[in-house]
Every structure is written in structure tokens, then in C-alpha cells.
Amino acid sequence: MIRAREEACDGAQRDPVPEGPEPFTEFQNRYGTEEQCEAAVRRGRWPDGFACPRCGGREQTVTGKRRLHECHACRLQTSLKAGTIFAKPLVKWFQAMFLVTQSKNSISSFELSR
């Protein structure tokens, strides 16, 4: 049901692309936890690894409870979701994206809120 992972033109690995509607159980297996969702956002945001938004530095340390990425070069602290539409928890955002993309008809905001 899901095509194998393909290499893009730039050589980066992409997530598998579903062929047709994907069952929710399959979706939950891939994105059912906050960690799985964070890994997907990380792959999309930094496909070649961390890059500091201020100086472009590649080396970083993840610090604290909020898991901030601190650049070794300029000491900027940034989060995985800084500058994105995502707010915690990511699992809810991923479930909403699933429902919107898998719906044959439109889906109301009321349905999404449930």
C-alpha cells in the first residue's frame, strides 16, 4: 500500500508515499507518538542535519526539558518547531493532516476538533 522510500533528485531520503487512502492504523504506526512526529518534522526541517538559523553552524547540543537546540558557534537556542505552524502536541497536528488528506469530501473544523 505504501511505495518504498525513494531518493529525491538531491539524494535525500523521503518518507514513503501512500498509494491511495492510507488506513488510520498504518498512519498511527508511523506517527502515533510525539517522538515519531518530531523525527518526521526534523527530517523535513533539517534534511541534512541541524543548521543554525542565525549562523548556519552545524554542531549543536540539545538542552533542557524543552529540548532546545543550542548552536556551538553562536549559542543561539532554537526549538524544532520555532518558526513553524506546529504547537505541541505534534501528534494532534499529524492526525489532523491525516484526516484532511484522507477525507473524500471536505472536513469541517468541528469534526477536526473532536
C-alpha positions in Angstrom: 0.0 0.0 0.0 2.9 2.3 0.6 5.6 2.8 -2.1 9.1 2.1 -0.9 11.3 5.0 0.2 12.6 6.8 -2.8 15.6 9.0 -3.2 14.9 12.6 -4.4 17.0 14.4 -7.0 19.2 15.8 -4.3 19.9 12.3 -2.9 17.9 12.9 0.3 15.7 10.2 1.7 11.9 10.9 1.6 9.2 9.4 3.7 7.2 6.7 2.0 4.3 8.0 -0.2 1.0 6.3 0.3 -0.7 4.9 -2.8 -4.4 5.8 -2.3 -6.1 6.2 1.1 -4.0 5.0 4.0 -5.7 3.2 6.9 -5.5 5.1 10.1 -3.8 2.1 11.9 -0.9 2.3 9.4 -0.7 6.1 10.0 -0.7 5.5 13.8 2.1 3.0 13.4 4.3 5.6 11.7 3.2 8.8 13.6 1.5 7.6 16.7 3.9 9.1 19.2 5.4 12.6 19.8 8.9 11.2 19.1 7.8 9.8 15.7 6.2 13.1 14.8 9.3 15.0 15.9 11.5 12.8 13.8 9.4 13.5 10.7 9.5 17.3 11.4 13.2 17.1 11.9 13.7 15.2 8.6 11.7 17.9 6.8 13.2 20.9 8.5 16.8 19.8 8.6 17.2 17.1 5.9 21.0 17.4 6.0 21.2 17.6 9.8 20.9 20.6 12.1 21.7 24.1 10.6 21.6 27.1 12.9 19.1 29.7 11.6 21.4 32.6 12.6 24.9 31.5 11.6 24.5 28.2 9.7 26.5 26.3 12.2 26.1 22.5 12.0 27.2 21.5 15.6 24.6 21.7 18.3 23.6 20.3 21.7 20.0 19.5 22.7 19.5 21.0 26.2 16.9 21.2 28.9 13.3 19.9 29.3 12.1 21.9 26.3 14.8 20.2 24.2 16.2 23.4 22.7 19.0 23.0 20.1 21.9 25.2 21.1 24.4 26.1 18.4 28.0 25.6 19.4 29.2 28.5 17.2 26.8 31.4 18.2 25.0 29.9 21.2 21.6 30.6 19.7 18.9 28.3 21.2 16.1 27.3 18.9 13.4 24.6 19.0 12.4 22.1 16.3 9.1 23.9 16.0 10.3 27.5 16.1 9.1 29.4 13.1 6.6 26.7 12.1 2.9 26.4 12.4 3.2 23.5 14.8 2.4 23.7 18.5 2.6 20.9 21.0 1.5 18.2 20.7 2.6 17.3 17.2 0.6 14.0 17.3 -2.6 16.1 17.1 -1.3 18.1 14.1 -0.3 14.9 12.3 -3.7 13.3 13.0 -5.4 16.5 11.6 -3.3 16.4 8.5 -4.2 12.7 8.0 -7.9 13.4 8.4 -7.8 16.4 5.9 -5.8 14.5 3.3 -7.7 11.2 3.5 -11.2 12.7 3.5 -13.1 12.1 0.3 -15.2 15.2 0.9 -14.3 18.3 2.9 -13.9 18.1 6.6 -15.3 20.7 9.0 -13.3 22.4 11.8 -15.9 21.0 14.2 -15.0 17.4 13.0 -11.3 18.2 13.4 -11.9 19.5 16.9 -13.3 16.1 18.0 
